[in-house]
Amino acid sequence: MESKTDMGERIVNFLLNGERELSDPVLIEWLNESDVHKKTFSRYRKIWDESEYYREISLFDAGAAWEKIDGTNRKRARAGRRLRSLCYAISGAAASVLAVFALSLAGLFGEHAISVGMRADYGSRSDITLPDGSTVKLNSGSEIAYSYDSRGKVREVTFQGEGFFDVAKSDRPFVVKTANGPEVKVLGTSFNLQAYADDRTIRTSLVKGYVELAYENEKLRMRAGDIVVFDRDTHKLRRTDGVLSHSYGWLENKLYMDDMSLTDVCRHLERWYDVDIHLPAGLGENIHYNGIIREETISDVLDALSRLSNVDYHVKGKSISITPK
């Protein structure tokens, strides 16, 4: 007997080929075994029909995306616009894919939802184009999962890390959920969101449009140019001053240090270069920097920090120790 996954693959092949009548004898026999199988097959058809909403999106290179994810599915990548509309394009060789277009009996799709996701490992960055046409640039150590519920008509994202969102306009709300932090609700806008799980704060920087931040009973509406910080300790939202473009300097491989402590600088470097940096107690908070770090080699950056302050460093593989001179 074929496994559920194998049978799911047969159903996908049938849908991709656009056949009017069933010709696969194994699939026909499976359908005749029980009403449960027939209902499952109908559910697959329904998901396929509901994908019509995404068919008009032409931003995806389905072939490239599919080959990076699963070489065994290359033939399906040429199956036409409907398949392209359910895939997403990825860039960045070091990106790690969490999930993409799966139709299986125990698979990623619920009866009314479409989901995709991606992770950018430490030391790498990547881009993702979501099924609704929105794009997100992911900084190192970031994860995103997107789902669209056709019943609730809500585009929902769970996110941790740092990303620059360019949300496609739609009458369907776009909601970003962060761990132990606020929801970001938008219809169409561009913003940078820094929400690493190990950071004490979550920072939202709005480039254009409007967004609403909501946490429990507190709501705050942002306008273009606003920077809002959420404190995970106090659970409070507050506007803060700052240069907006500095928030997303990482898009140009720059780190703007605006009175930034050595501790915070090292946290950024750990994510950028996938290293572990060790500081003696008290040293990291006593040293602050102003200026710009341009992403080069980790040794170049550490040399610059050493010249700017009274510290030295020692490298052993991926482990770096910073000590006073």
C-alpha distance (Angstrom), angle and dihedral (degrees) to the residues before:
residue distance angle dihedral
M1 . . .
E2 3.77 . .
S3 3.78 119.2 .
K4 3.78 122.9 -110.5
T5 3.79 89.6 -107.7
D6 3.85 91.6 52.8
M7 3.79 91.3 49.5
G8 3.77 90.0 48.3
E9 3.80 88.3 53.6
R10 3.81 90.2 52.8
I11 3.81 90.8 51.9
V12 3.81 90.8 49.4
N13 3.81 90.6 50.4
F14 3.79 90.5 51.8
L15 3.82 92.0 50.9
L16 3.80 93.7 44.5
N17 3.81 93.0 50.8
G18 3.80 91.0 53.8
E19 3.80 93.1 -134.0
R20 3.80 118.7 174.4
E21 3.80 95.8 -155.9
L22 3.79 129.9 36.3
S23 3.80 112.2 -108.1
D24 3.82 101.3 164.2
P25 3.84 105.3 103.4
V26 3.82 93.0 -159.3
L27 3.79 91.6 53.1
I28 3.82 91.8 45.6
E29 3.81 91.4 51.5
W30 3.81 90.8 47.8
L31 3.81 91.7 51.5
N32 3.80 91.5 51.1
E33 3.77 92.5 53.4
S34 3.82 96.8 76.4
D35 3.78 146.6 -12.8
V36 3.81 88.0 -115.4
H37 3.80 89.4 64.8
K38 3.79 90.9 48.9
K39 3.81 91.0 51.3
T40 3.81 90.1 49.3
F41 3.78 90.6 51.5
S42 3.82 89.8 49.7
R43 3.79 89.7 51.4
Y44 3.79 90.4 55.5
R45 3.80 90.3 50.3
K46 3.79 90.1 50.4
I47 3.80 92.5 51.4
W48 3.79 89.1 48.6
D49 3.81 92.5 49.8
E50 3.81 91.4 47.7
S51 3.79 89.0 55.6
E52 3.82 86.6 76.0
Y53 3.80 87.6 92.4
Y54 3.80 90.1 65.8
R55 3.80 97.6 41.7
E56 3.79 95.1 91.3
I57 3.79 93.2 59.7
S58 3.79 106.5 102.9
L59 3.79 100.6 174.8
F60 3.77 97.2 99.8
D61 3.80 132.2 96.9
A62 3.78 94.7 -153.0
G63 3.79 94.9 -179.8
A64 3.80 94.4 55.2
A65 3.79 93.0 43.4
W66 3.77 95.0 48.0
E67 3.82 95.0 46.4
K68 3.79 90.7 53.0
I69 3.77 90.8 51.8
D70 3.79 106.9 39.1
G71 3.78 124.8 -2.3
T72 3.78 91.9 -162.5
N73 3.79 90.5 67.3
R74 3.82 97.8 55.4
K75 3.76 94.2 113.8
R76 3.79 90.3 55.5
A77 3.79 90.8 54.2
R78 3.80 88.2 71.1
A79 3.77 94.3 50.5
G80 3.80 94.6 107.9
R81 3.76 144.0 -100.3
R82 3.78 96.7 -40.2
L83 3.79 92.1 61.4
R84 3.80 90.8 44.5
S85 3.77 89.9 54.0
L86 3.79 90.9 57.2
C87 3.80 95.8 48.5
Y88 3.78 130.2 68.0
A89 3.76 134.7 -142.2
I90 3.78 120.7 -116.0
S91 3.79 131.0 -165.2
G92 3.78 129.5 -173.9
A93 3.78 117.4 71.2
A94 3.78 93.5 -132.1
A95 3.81 95.2 53.6
S96 3.79 115.7 122.7
V97 3.77 116.4 -144.6
L98 3.78 115.5 -138.8
A99 3.79 98.8 -176.4
V100 3.80 141.9 -16.6
F101 3.81 138.2 172.3
A102 3.80 106.1 -26.7
L103 3.79 126.2 167.2
S104 3.78 109.6 -177.5
L105 3.77 134.6 132.4
A106 3.79 91.2 -105.7
G107 3.76 92.8 26.0
L108 3.76 142.3 125.2
F109 3.79 99.6 -81.2
G110 3.75 122.4 83.3
E111 3.74 118.4 -159.3
H112 3.78 93.0 -87.5
A113 3.81 105.5 21.2
I114 3.79 140.9 84.1
S115 3.79 117.9 -160.1
V116 3.80 138.6 -174.7
G117 3.77 133.8 166.6
M118 3.78 146.0 178.2
R119 3.79 142.1 -170.8
A120 3.82 129.1 -151.7
D121 3.80 108.0 -153.4
Y122 3.77 123.7 -139.7
G123 3.78 108.8 -77.8
S124 3.81 93.8 29.9
R125 3.79 142.0 73.3
S126 3.77 132.4 -156.6
D127 3.79 145.5 179.9
I128 3.77 128.8 -130.3
T129 3.79 130.5 -167.1
L130 3.79 110.1 -153.9
P131 3.82 123.3 -142.7
D132 3.83 91.3 -103.8
G133 3.83 91.4 57.2
S134 3.81 95.9 -102.2
T135 3.79 115.8 135.9
V136 3.80 128.9 -147.3
K137 3.79 127.2 -170.4
L138 3.79 109.3 -152.8
N139 3.79 122.9 -148.6
S140 3.80 121.2 -148.6
G141 3.80 116.2 -61.6
S142 3.80 95.7 18.0
E143 3.81 132.1 137.3
I144 3.79 131.2 -166.4
A145 3.79 133.3 -177.7
Y146 3.82 120.9 -174.1
S147 3.78 128.4 -165.8
Y148 3.79 134.2 175.0
D149 3.79 118.9 -156.4
S150 3.80 110.6 -157.3
R151 3.80 91.6 -161.7
G152 3.80 97.5 51.2
K153 3.83 92.2 31.1
V154 3.81 90.3 -140.9
R155 3.80 126.0 138.6
E156 3.79 104.9 -144.8
V157 3.80 130.7 -171.7
T158 3.79 130.1 -174.3
F159 3.77 110.4 -158.2
Q160 3.78 143.9 177.1
G161 3.79 127.6 173.8
E162 3.79 124.8 29.9
G163 3.77 128.1 -46.8
F164 3.77 142.6 160.7
F165 3.80 109.4 -132.0
D166 3.80 124.6 -157.2
V167 3.79 101.6 -177.1
A168 3.81 120.0 -157.3
K169 3.79 113.3 -124.1
S170 3.77 115.1 -107.3
D171 3.78 140.9 142.9
R172 3.81 85.6 -117.8
P173 3.82 109.9 91.9
F174 3.81 118.1 -117.3
V175 3.81 111.9 -145.1
V176 3.81 125.3 -172.3
K177 3.81 115.7 -161.7
T178 3.81 121.1 -159.7
A179 3.80 128.1 -166.0
N180 3.81 111.2 -98.7
G181 3.79 89.5 -10.8
P182 3.79 144.8 85.6
E183 3.78 130.2 -60.7
V184 3.80 116.4 -116.1
K185 3.80 112.0 -144.4
V186 3.82 121.1 -166.8
L187 3.80 142.5 153.1
G188 3.81 99.2 -159.9
T189 3.78 126.2 -16.9
S190 3.82 147.8 112.0
F191 3.79 123.6 -109.7
N192 3.79 143.8 148.3
L193 3.79 117.5 -124.0
Q194 3.80 122.4 -165.9
A195 3.79 109.0 -171.1
Y196 3.79 110.7 146.7
A197 3.79 112.3 170.7
D198 3.82 93.0 -127.8
D199 3.82 95.9 48.8
R200 3.78 119.9 98.8
T201 3.82 92.0 -139.8
I202 3.79 138.7 43.5
R203 3.80 115.5 -144.7
T204 3.81 125.5 -159.3
S205 3.83 118.8 -170.5
L206 3.81 115.3 -172.2
V207 3.81 117.4 -150.5
K208 3.80 99.8 175.4
G209 3.77 140.2 -8.9
Y210 3.79 126.1 20.6
V211 3.78 132.6 -66.5
E212 3.77 133.8 -178.5
L213 3.79 121.5 -142.8
A214 3.78 115.6 -154.7
Y215 3.79 130.1 -174.8
E216 3.79 119.1 169.6
N217 3.83 103.8 -52.6
E218 3.80 96.5 -17.1
K219 3.81 121.8 95.5
L220 3.79 130.8 179.8
R221 3.79 125.7 -175.0
M222 3.80 116.0 -147.9
R223 3.79 128.6 -153.1
A224 3.79 127.3 -157.8
G225 3.81 109.5 -70.7
D226 3.80 95.4 28.0
I227 3.80 123.0 128.8
V228 3.81 115.7 -161.8
V229 3.80 126.8 -173.4
F230 3.80 125.0 -158.9
D231 3.80 115.2 -155.9
R232 3.81 111.2 -146.4
D233 3.81 91.0 -159.1
T234 3.81 98.3 52.6
H235 3.84 96.1 25.1
K236 3.80 89.3 -134.8
L237 3.81 131.1 138.8
R238 3.80 118.9 -143.7
R239 3.78 137.7 169.7
T240 3.78 114.7 -121.2
D241 3.78 137.4 -168.2
G242 3.77 122.5 -111.8
V243 3.77 145.4 116.4
L244 3.80 105.5 -74.8
S245 3.81 95.9 -147.2
H246 3.81 90.8 54.7
S247 3.80 88.5 66.2
Y248 3.78 92.0 66.4
G249 3.81 99.9 30.0
W250 3.81 87.1 121.1
L251 3.82 87.6 76.9
E252 3.82 85.7 70.8
N253 3.82 92.9 39.7
K254 3.80 92.1 -103.3
L255 3.78 132.2 129.6
Y256 3.80 113.7 -157.2
M257 3.79 109.9 -151.3
D258 3.79 106.9 -157.1
D259 3.81 101.2 178.7
M260 3.82 86.2 -40.9
S261 3.79 118.6 174.5
L262 3.79 120.7 -123.2
T263 3.82 87.1 -116.1
D264 3.80 91.9 59.4
V265 3.81 92.3 42.7
C266 3.80 90.0 54.3
R267 3.79 91.3 49.0
H268 3.82 89.6 57.0
L269 3.80 91.9 45.9
E270 3.80 91.8 51.2
R271 3.79 90.1 56.8
W272 3.79 95.6 42.2
Y273 3.79 96.6 48.9
D274 3.82 102.4 24.3
V275 3.80 93.9 -121.5
D276 3.83 136.8 131.3
I277 3.80 115.4 -121.5
H278 3.80 120.9 -164.5
L279 3.80 123.2 -158.5
P280 3.81 129.7 -174.3
A281 3.80 113.7 -112.4
G282 3.81 112.0 -81.5
L283 3.81 97.0 8.3
G284 3.80 97.2 95.7
E285 3.81 96.3 55.0
N286 3.80 95.4 44.1
I287 3.81 95.2 60.6
H288 3.82 122.1 66.6
Y289 3.80 132.2 179.9
N290 3.78 138.6 -155.0
G291 3.77 119.2 -165.7
I292 3.79 142.3 57.0
I293 3.77 130.8 -64.1
R294 3.78 114.1 -156.3
E295 3.76 113.8 -156.1
E296 3.79 108.8 -104.9
T297 3.79 126.8 129.6
I298 3.79 118.9 -32.6
S299 3.80 89.0 -118.4
D300 3.82 91.2 55.8
V301 3.79 90.8 51.4
L302 3.80 93.7 46.7
D303 3.80 90.5 48.3
A304 3.80 89.5 54.3
L305 3.81 92.8 48.8
S306 3.77 90.1 48.2
R307 3.81 91.1 53.9
L308 3.80 92.3 47.2
S309 3.80 95.5 50.8
N310 3.77 139.9 20.8
V311 3.82 97.1 -92.5
D312 3.78 137.7 112.5
Y313 3.80 130.7 -159.8
H314 3.79 139.1 -149.3
V315 3.80 124.3 -159.1
K316 3.79 125.7 -153.8
G317 3.79 111.2 169.8
K318 3.80 107.1 -61.1
S319 3.79 92.3 -17.6
I320 3.82 118.2 94.6
S321 3.79 126.0 -175.2
I322 3.80 120.4 -161.5
T323 3.80 116.7 -161.4
P324 3.81 137.4 170.3
K325 3.80 114.9 -92.0
